[in-house]
């Protein structure tokens, strides 16, 4: 047991383990949260003190298992052993045989260890089930994000390979949603067999994430091997192909791990869109700038003539634009092309702009797509409804198209509004 370790009881359910840092002062490295039949152990690396309520709110399901599942497991195992030996009691531990905190009968100590092992087992089972995707059995997007965040500060290079099943909408139309789900699950199992030492996750919809701890040249070779193997495999109920977008960890930008994670996501989405427009069944590590040169915009206006005019103007302005005069048609186009920006008139047949925006916010693929609203008149009620749906750019008709196109470029370049007016 490490010398000078302390275990501080914060409440009936929360303990904090303090370990000495290089400067000699204690550093809060680990927390234990005990709730009912399970215990949650979290290594947050925090030096600030948090109240039990603040800590409980801060712990996401993915963070809960970071201590158990992150690559650097040896130090975590040492700390967990210290917790089990201590029985989660709030006393100072100095590791000496004469310390009152360590003196106990063999029976009591064995009982404490058994209890905590059972708690840890319950924690692993509950957390594991919560983090796994029900269809593929792989860990899902939440844990994938936490995993990448845990790797970024380590400085070791890695490559994220985003493997997406091509043409899932067509598969669902021909085989039904159940048949499509079966193919997604089968592809997940097949890619798992090919993953080797890589970490594989279900990222979003028909897309999986392989984290490869190697250089880009090796990653390209492995991705191409996976693409060819899927194309040649005949175990699936119908022939399928995949597209693979590679993002090097060195391409991540931002002040902190979360910002760098978001930048990896943005590059991945851009490259997957590029592959989709090329027809799929391809591997690329091509710069996202190639996509931005012809950014995709979906334009919605209940007046087909107005919609056609907007499409023509934006095309001349350097966009790839597609128009829709009905809400249902617009939703289908967005799901198919995954645009960089959406422009919508307030009132449309089938679904109005607010209903469409609500559906976009419920979609992992579309919720961060910038949305520009066109209105006959900007009223207080309309602005309030728009802001409630994270729509902060509203143009009153007649629209100055050059100004709107400039705003569209800005939103695409800087990733949208991020929830800020």
N, C-alpha and C positions, 0 to 999 in steps of 0.2 A: 504494500500500500504506500503511495507517495507520501513523503514527509510533509508536514504542515498542511495537508489537505483538511478542509473544513466542510461540513455539511450543515447548511443553515435551513431551518424550517421557516417557511414564509407563511404558510397557512395549513389547514388540515389536508390540503391536496397537493401543495407545491413545496418542493425542496430545491435548494440551489447548492451545487457543489462548487467550492472555491478552490482553485489551484494556484500555487505560486507562479508568477510569470518571471521573466528574466530580471526585472528590476527588483524583485523580492516582494512586491505588493501582491496581495491575492487578486486573482482574475476570475470572473464568473465565466466558466466555460460550459457547464452542463446544467440542465434542469431536469428534475423528475416531476411528472404530474401524475398523481394517482387518483383515479376516478372509478369508483365501483370496482368491478372485477379485473380491471386492466390498469397497467402502468405505462405511461408514455415518457420515453427518455429522449431528450432533445439537446443536441450540441449546437448552440446558437453562436458561440464565440463572442458573447457580449461582455463589455466591460462596464456598462452602465447598469444601475440597479432598477429593476422594474417591480411594480406591485404585482401580486398574484393575479388580479383582474387583468392588468395590462399584458402580462405574460400569456395568460390563457387566450386572450384575443389575438395575440401575435402568432400563436402556433397554428399553422395550417396543416392539414393532413399530410401533405408531402414533406414538410419539414420534420414531422414527427419521426419518420423512419430514416431521416438523413444519417443519424448517428449509427444506425444499424447497417445501412446499405451502401453508404458512400465508400469509394475505393480505399481511403485511408482508415482501415478498420482496426489496426492494432492498437493505437492510442485509445480509441473509443472502447475497445474491449477491456483495456486496463482500467478505465474509469468505471465502466459498468461493474467490473469485479469489485472495485472499491465500494460502490454503492451497495451491492449485494452483501458484502461482508459487514457493512455498517448497518444494514437493516433499515435504511432511510431514517436514521435518528439524527437529531440536530445537535450533535456534539462535536468538539474539535478532535481531530485524529492526528496523532503525530507518528503513528506507525510503530511506536515502542511497545514492547511486551508488557511494560508496567502501566501503560496508559489506561485510565479508567474507561475510556471509550472503547478500548479493544478487549478489556477483560470481560469474559463471559464464560459460562459453562459451555462445554462442547455441544450439549444437547440443544441449548437455546440458540447458539450460533448456527447449528445445522438447520434448525427449524426456520430461522430467519432467512437463511440462504434458499431453502426449499420454497418458502413463500414468494421470495423475489424472483426465483426462476420461473415459478408458475405465472407470476404477473408478467414477466417478460414474454413468456410463451403466448399468453393471451394478447399482449400488445402486438406481437408480430403477426398473429393470425388476423386480428381486427384491422390493423393498419394495412396489411398486405391485401386483404380483400377490398378495402376502400380504394386502394390505389391502382388496382388492376382493372383493365378494360374487360367488360363482361363478354364481349364477342370474341376477341382474339386471345384473351388470357394474358396479354402483355401489360406491363406497367403503362399507364396513360400519360396524357399531356402534362398533368400537374407534377407528377414525379419526374418526368423528362426535364421539365424546366428547372426543378430543384437540383437535379443531377448536373446539368450544365452549369448552373450557378455555382455549385460546389467545385467544379473543375476550373472555372475561369481564373480565380485568384492564385491557383497553383503555378501558373506560368508554363505548364507543359502544353505543347501543341497538340491539337486534335482536330478531326474533321467531322462535321455533321453531314450525314448522307440522308437526305429526305427521299424516301422511296414511295412513289405514288402509283396506285393501280390506275391504268389508263381507262378512260371511257366508261366509268362506273354508271353514269346515267343510262347509257345505251344498254349496259348489262342488266340494269334493273328493269328497263322497259321490256327486254326480251325474256329474262328469267324470273322477273318479279323481285320484290325487295328481299324476300326470304332467300331466294337463289343468289342474289347479289351479296347478301350478308355471308352466305356460305362460302362464296368465292373469296371475299375479304379475309375470312378466318383461315381458309386454306392457304392463301398467299402468305398470311402472317406465319403460319406454321412452316411453310417452305423456306421463307426468308430466314426464320430462326435457325433452320438447319444449316444455312449458308453463312450465318453471321460469325461463326467462329468465336474469337475472343472479344468481339464487339458487343456493346450494350444496345439492345433493341427495345424500342418503345412504340406504342400506338400513338401517333402524333395528332392526327385530325382526319376524320372521315376515312377516305381510302388511302391515307398517307401514313407511313411508318418512319421512324427515325432511328438510324444506326449511328452510334457515336464511335468513331474509329480513332484509336490512339496511335496515329501514324501520320506520315506526310501526305501531301496532296497527290503525288505521283502514284504512291501505293493505293491511296483511296480511290483514284480514278480506275486503276486496274481492278480493284475488288468490286467497285460499283458496276463496271462493265461486265464482269463475270456474273454478277447477280442478274443483271438485265438479260444477258444471253440465256442463263439457266431458266429463268421464268418463261421466256419466250419459247424455249424448247420443251418445257415440261408438259406432259400430257395427263397428269393426275387430276387436273382441274376439270370441272364439268364442261368447260368450253375453253378455247385458246384465249390466253390473256397476255398482256404485256405491261411493263412498268416503266416509268420515267424516274430518273434519279438526279436530284439537284444537290450539288456538293457545296458546302460553305466551310471555309477554313476558319479556325478560331482566331487567327490573326486578322481576319476581316472585321471582327467585332469592334465596334466603336462605342464610346460613352464613358461617363465619369465613374460609374459603378457597375457591378455585375449584372444588375437588373437591366440597366440601359444597354449594356453590351449584349445581353440575351435578346432584348427586343430588336436590336440591329441584326442579329443572326436570323430571327424570325422574318424580318422584312426582306432580307436578301433571299432567303429560302422561298418566300411566297412569290417574289418577282421571278426567280428562276423557274419555279414550277409553272407559272403562267406562261413563260417563254416556251417551255417544253410542250405545254398543252397546245399552244398556237401552232407549233411545228408539227403536231400530230402525235406526239408521244413516242414511247419506245426509244428513248435516247438518254444519254448521260451528259450533264454539262456542269462546268464550274465557271461558266461565263459570267462576266460582270453584269450586275443588275442595271447598269447604265444603258445597256443595249435595249432593255425593256422600256426605260423611261423615255427614250427617244420617240417612241410611238405609244404613249400611255393610253390605256383602254378607258373609254368613258361610255357609260350607259346613260342615254338621254330619254326622259319620259315627259311627254306632253299629250294631253287629251286631244289636241288638234294635230292630226297627222301631218298637215302642211307645216305647222310650226316645228314639229319634231324633226321633219326632214330638213328644214332650214338650219336648225341648230347642228344637226349632224354634218351638214355640208360645211358650215362655218368652222366647226371644230376640226374637221378633217384638213381644211386649208391651214389651220393654225398649228398643225403638227400632231393631232391626236388620232388614234384609231377609235372612231365613234360609231355607236350602234343606237338606233332609235326605237322606241316602243310607244304605242299610243294607248295601251291597256296595262293595268297593273299586273295581271297574271303573266302576260308576255314578258314584262320587265323583270319579274322575279326569275323566270326561266333563263333569260339572258344573263342575269347576274350569276346564277348558279353555274352556268356553262362557261362564261368567259372570265369570271372573277375580276371585275374592273378595278382600276386604281381610284376612280372617282365616279360619283353618281350625281346627276342633275335631274331634278324632278319638279314638275308643276304640282301645285298643291292638290288640285282635284283631277282625278283620273277615273276612268271606268274600272269596275271590279274592286280595286283597292286604291285608296287615296295615298298621298305621299307619306302621311303619318303611319298608316298601317304597314306600308312597305318598309319604312324605317324601323318599325317595331320588329318586323320579321328579320331584318338584317341584324339587329342587335342580338337576336336570339341565335344567330349563326356564328360559329367559330370562324368561318372563312370570310364573313362579310361584316362583322360587327365593327371592325376598325376602318372600314372603307369610308373616306370623307363623303359627306352628303351636302349638296347645295340645293336650297329650296327656292323655287320661283313662285311669286305670289302676285295676284292682282293688286292687293293692298296689304301693307304691313300693319296689322292691328296689334294691340297689346295682347289679346287673346291668342292670336296666331303665334306671336313671338314666344309667349309663355309655353304653349304646346310644343313648339319647336325646341326650345331649350331643354324641356323635360326629356327629349329624345336625343340630346347631344347634337342638335342642329344649330349651328351658330352663324352660318352664312346664308342670309336671306336676301334675295334680289327682288325688288319691286319692278313689275313690268311697266313700260318697256325696258328691257335689260340692256345695259351697255356691255356688249359681248366681249370687247377687248378686256374690260375690267374683270368680267367673270372668268375668262380664260386665264388671266394672270393669277387670280385666286386659286383656280384649279391647279395650276402649275405649282404654286406655293404649297398647297395642301399635300400634293403628291410628293414633292421634294422633302418636306419636313414631317411626313407621316401623319397628317391630319391634325385634329384639334386636341387629341388626348384628353377630352373631357373638359377643356377650358374654353370659356366664352371669349 
